[in-house]
Amino acid sequence: MTERAVSEAYLEGYARILADASATGRRLTRDELDSRRTLGEQAAEAGYGLRALVAAHLTATRTNWPTASGTCADDVLAAAAQAVDAFAEGYEQAQRHAVRQEEAARREFIDDLLYGRSDLGRLAQRAERYGLRLAYEHAVAVARGAAAHDEGDPVLREVERALIGRFGDRGILLTTKDGRLVCVVPGDQADVLAFFAKQAYATGGGQVAIGRPQSGAAGVVQSYEEALNTLDLAERLDFDAPVLHASDLLVYPVLTRDRQAMADLVHNALGPLLRARGGPGPLLDTLTAYFDSGCVATETARRLSLSVRALTYRLDRIHQLTGTNPTDPAHRYTLQTATIGARLLEWPAKRAR
């Protein structure tokens, strides 16, 4: 749009305002200011740049400079400054409104994408706006930091800058959800997820879980839920690795798929530990450390800050109470599975009464 066209469309009444205000030295009236703000909003909504609009005002000021005798330049410039300021205020208000609308639309899309609540065809169309092609595989990584994250979080901005600087625009969607960072990428870009995990951990601490690549819009939901479940699993089992892959932990969902069967196993295999003096806690900790250390007695004793002799006593006590010997390979699998189940079910703290 040329400056002349801008003048005709968005400078209506400006020459009259200059003439009237400069003749009397008055300030612009409320109605005049409101009219400038309205025109500024309309110009922003029409998509014109503020620099061109300000230039058009300056040109109009020179063209319509009052020529009557006694005209004070300061009065003309003061009126022009008021008019341009009101116009820019309206323009910026419209811009802020547009940003808020865009943010709301993006948040709605992210919620629908991660929860699978929208029509798949419409969701796929909306996804293209954000660089995602939902017909292909996607994988999701979720980072849980030391503090909760939101869209204005500096950690999000820092991770985003690092990703764009390294990979450019490769169909990456980076956002926040429920206080966590979420990164959605095409399924064949494991290097992007690895880099995201490294950056998220370095800047926000905590832990990162990566779901498996899955196809379609429903696949994004599935990968996202896998990542969330992996973080929950890590918390229950005290996994402290900074990055966890759902594909490496598939045995645990299998173990808990039949929750009642797992509860029965825990009750039958470990229930007798409830009779131990001081409760089952120390003996359960002993089993956990023993299995986590590969059933190596010296390493287990070191982890528990015990002597090997004290550890041997505890293992013997477990054998006496449960009838199952943790040092016997024939018995070991049952006890290890029950010990994992106890951690997953938070037994005995949440045992059925």
C-alpha positions in Angstrom: 0.0 0.0 0.0 1.4 3.4 -0.9 1.7 6.3 1.6 -1.1 8.1 -0.2 -3.4 5.1 0.1 -2.5 4.7 3.7 -3.4 8.4 4.2 -6.7 8.0 2.6 -7.6 4.9 4.6 -6.2 5.6 8.1 -5.6 9.4 8.3 -9.2 10.5 8.0 -9.7 13.7 9.9 -6.0 14.2 10.7 -5.6 17.4 8.8 -8.6 18.9 10.5 -7.2 17.9 14.0 -3.9 19.6 13.2 -5.6 22.8 12.0 -8.0 23.1 15.0 -5.5 22.2 17.6 -2.7 24.4 16.3 -5.1 27.4 15.9 -6.1 27.3 19.6 -3.1 25.5 21.2 -5.5 23.0 22.8 -4.9 19.4 23.4 -6.8 16.7 21.4 -10.3 15.9 22.8 -11.2 12.4 24.1 -13.3 11.8 20.9 -10.4 12.8 18.7 -8.0 10.5 20.6 -10.5 7.6 20.4 -10.8 8.1 16.7 -7.0 7.8 16.3 -6.9 4.6 18.4 -9.7 3.1 16.4 -7.9 3.8 13.1 -4.7 2.3 14.6 -6.5 -0.9 15.5 -8.0 -1.1 12.0 -4.6 -0.6 10.4 -3.1 -3.4 12.5 -5.9 -5.8 11.8 -5.5 -5.0 8.1 -1.8 -6.1 8.4 0.0 -2.9 7.7 3.4 -2.1 9.3 3.6 0.5 12.0 6.7 2.1 10.4 4.9 2.8 7.2 1.9 4.2 9.1 4.1 6.6 11.2 5.8 7.7 8.0 2.4 8.5 6.5 1.6 10.6 9.5 4.8 12.5 9.1 4.2 13.1 5.4 0.6 14.3 6.2 2.0 16.6 8.9 4.3 18.3 6.4 1.6 18.4 3.7 -1.1 19.8 6.0 1.1 22.2 8.1 -1.1 25.1 9.0 -0.2 28.3 7.2 -2.3 30.8 9.1 -0.4 33.7 10.7 0.5 33.2 14.3 0.7 29.4 14.0 3.0 28.0 16.7 5.2 25.2 15.6 5.2 23.7 19.1 1.4 23.5 19.0 1.4 21.7 15.6 4.0 19.3 16.8 2.2 18.7 20.1 -1.0 17.9 18.3 0.8 15.6 15.8 2.6 13.8 18.7 -0.7 13.2 20.5 -2.4 11.9 17.4 0.4 9.6 16.5 0.7 8.3 20.0 -3.0 7.5 20.2 -2.8 5.8 16.8 0.2 3.7 17.9 -1.6 2.8 21.1 -4.6 1.4 19.1 -2.2 -0.4 16.8 -0.3 -2.1 19.7 -3.6 -3.0 21.5 -4.8 -4.8 18.3 -1.4 -6.5 18.1 -1.6 -7.7 21.7 -5.1 -9.0 21.1 -3.9 -10.9 18.1 -1.0 -12.4 20.0 -3.4 -13.5 22.8 -5.7 -15.1 20.3 -2.8 -16.9 18.7 -1.5 -18.1 22.0 -5.0 -19.4 22.9 -5.4 -21.2 19.6 -1.9 -22.8 20.1 -2.7 -23.9 23.6 -6.0 -25.3 22.5 -4.3 -27.2 19.7 -1.6 -28.6 22.0 -4.3 -29.8 24.5 -6.2 -31.5 21.7 -3.1 -33.0 20.3 -1.8 -34.5 23.5 -5.2 -35.6 24.7 -6.6 -36.7 21.4 -9.9 -34.8 22.0 -10.4 -33.3 18.5 -11.7 -34.7 15.2 -8.6 -36.3 13.6 -9.1 -34.7 10.2 -9.4 -31.2 11.7 -6.5 -31.8 14.0 -4.3 -32.9 11.1 -5.2 -29.6 9.3 -4.4 -27.5 12.4 -1.1 -29.5 12.9 0.3 -28.4 9.5 0.2 -24.8 10.8 2.7 -25.8 13.4 4.9 -27.8 11.1 3.5 -31.3 12.0 2.4 -33.9 9.5 0.4 -36.3 11.6 0.2 -38.9 8.9 3.8 -39.8 9.8 5.4 -41.2 12.9 6.1 -38.8 15.8 7.9 -39.3 19.1 7.4 -37.2 22.3 9.9 -36.3 25.0 8.8 -34.9 28.3 11.1 -33.1 30.7 10.3 -32.7 34.4 12.5 -30.0 35.9 13.4 -29.0 39.4 10.6 -26.3 39.1 7.4 -26.2 37.1 7.6 -24.7 33.6 5.1 -22.5 31.7 5.1 -20.8 28.3 7.0 -17.8 29.6 9.6 -19.8 31.3 13.2 -18.8 30.4 14.2 -22.5 30.4 11.7 -23.0 27.5 13.1 -20.1 25.6 16.7 -21.2 26.1 16.0 -24.8 25.0 14.0 -23.5 22.0 16.9 -21.3 20.9 19.3 -24.2 21.2 17.1 -26.5 19.1 16.5 -23.9 16.4 20.2 -23.0 16.3 21.2 -26.7 15.9 18.4 -28.1 13.7 16.5 -25.1 12.3 12.8 -25.8 11.4 12.5 -29.5 11.2 8.9 -30.0 12.2 9.7 -29.6 15.9 6.9 -28.6 18.3 8.2 -27.4 21.7 5.7 -26.4 24.4 4.8 -26.9 28.1 2.1 -29.0 29.6 1.2 -29.4 33.3 4.5 -27.8 34.4 6.7 -29.9 32.1 8.5 -29.3 28.9 7.2 -31.3 25.9 8.9 -31.8 22.6 7.2 -33.5 19.6 9.4 -34.4 16.6 9.1 -36.7 13.6 9.8 -40.3 14.6 13.0 -40.6 12.5 14.7 -37.7 14.3 16.1 -39.4 17.4 19.0 -37.0 17.3 16.6 -34.0 17.9 15.1 -35.7 21.0 18.6 -36.6 22.3 19.6 -33.0 22.0 16.4 -31.8 23.6 16.9 -34.1 26.5 20.5 -32.9 27.0 19.5 -29.2 26.8 16.4 -29.6 29.0 18.4 -31.4 31.7 21.3 -29.0 31.5 19.1 -25.9 31.9 16.2 -27.2 34.1 17.6 -30.2 35.8 15.2 -33.0 36.7 14.6 -35.9 34.4 13.6 -36.5 30.8 11.6 -39.4 29.4 11.3 -40.3 25.7 8.3 -42.2 24.3 8.5 -44.5 21.3 7.7 -43.3 17.8 4.1 -43.9 16.9 2.0 -43.3 13.8 -0.8 -40.8 13.4 -2.5 -38.3 15.7 -3.3 -41.1 18.1 0.4 -42.0 18.0 1.4 -38.6 19.4 -1.0 -39.2 22.4 0.4 -42.7 22.9 4.1 -41.6 22.8 3.3 -38.7 25.2 1.6 -41.0 27.6 4.5 -43.4 27.4 6.8 -40.6 28.3 4.6 -39.5 31.3 4.3 -43.1 32.5 8.1 -43.5 32.3 8.6 -40.5 34.5 6.0 -41.8 37.0 7.8 -45.2 36.9 11.1 -43.6 37.5 9.7 -41.8 40.6 8.2 -45.0 42.0 11.4 -47.1 41.4 13.9 -44.3 42.3 15.5 -44.4 38.9 17.9 -41.4 38.9 19.2 -41.5 35.3 18.8 -38.1 33.7 17.3 -39.6 30.5 15.0 -42.6 30.3 13.7 -44.3 27.2 10.2 -46.0 27.4 11.5 -48.7 25.0 14.1 -49.7 27.6 11.5 -50.1 30.4 8.7 -52.1 28.6 8.9 -55.0 31.1 7.5 -52.8 33.9 4.1 -52.0 32.2 3.9 -55.8 31.5 4.4 -56.5 35.1 1.6 -54.2 36.2 -0.8 -54.9 33.4 -2.6 -57.4 35.7 -2.6 -55.4 38.9 -4.5 -57.9 41.0 -2.1 -60.7 40.0 0.9 -58.5 41.0 -0.8 -57.6 44.3 -1.3 -61.3 45.0 2.3 -62.1 44.2 3.6 -59.3 46.5 1.3 -60.4 49.3 2.3 -64.1 49.1 6.0 -63.6 48.5 6.7 -60.6 50.8 3.8 -60.6 53.2 5.7 -62.5 55.8 8.2 -59.6 56.0 5.5 -57.7 57.9 6.3 -59.9 60.9 9.9 -58.7 61.0 11.1 -56.7 64.0 11.1 -53.0 63.0 8.8 -53.7 60.1 9.5 -54.8 56.5 11.3 -51.6 55.4 14.9 -52.6 56.1 14.5 -56.0 54.5 12.7 -54.6 51.5 15.6 -52.1 51.0 18.0 -55.0 51.3 16.3 -57.0 48.6 16.1 -53.9 46.3 19.8 -53.1 46.8 20.7 -56.8 46.4 18.9 -57.2 43.0 20.0 -53.7 41.8 23.7 -54.6 42.4 23.4 -57.8 40.4 23.2 -60.0 43.5 26.8 -59.1 44.5 27.1 -59.2 48.3 30.0 -56.8 48.6 28.4 -54.2 46.4 25.1 -54.5 48.2 26.7 -54.1 51.6 28.5 -51.0 50.3 25.3 -49.5 49.1 23.5 -50.1 52.4 26.5 -49.1 54.5 26.6 -52.5 56.1 29.2 -55.1 56.7 29.0 -58.3 54.5 28.2 -60.2 57.7 25.3 -57.9 58.5 24.0 -58.3 55.0 24.3 -62.0 55.2 22.2 -62.0 58.3 19.5 -59.9 56.7 19.4 -62.3 53.6 19.1 -65.2 56.0 16.3 -63.5 57.9 14.4 -63.0 54.6 14.8 -66.6 53.8 13.5 -67.6 57.3 10.4 -65.4 57.1 9.4 -66.0 53.4 10.7 -69.5 52.8 12.3 -68.1 49.7 16.1 -67.8 49.4 17.2 -64.6 47.6 20.7 -66.1 47.0 19.2 -69.2 45.3 18.8 -68.7 41.5 15.8 -71.0 41.5 14.0 -68.6 44.0 15.5 -65.3 42.9 13.2 -64.5 40.0 10.0 -64.7 42.2 11.5 -62.5 44.9 12.9 -60.0 42.5 9.6 -59.7 40.6 7.7 -59.3 43.9 10.2 -56.7 45.1 9.7 -54.7 41.9 5.9 -55.1 42.3 6.1 -53.8 45.8 7.8 -50.6 44.6 5.3 -50.2 41.8 2.3 -50.7 44.1 3.9 -48.7 47.0 3.6 -51.8 49.2 3.2 -52.0 52.2 2.3 -48.3 52.6 -0.7 -48.7 50.3 -1.5 -52.4 50.9 -5.1 -53.5 50.9 -6.6 -53.6 54.4 
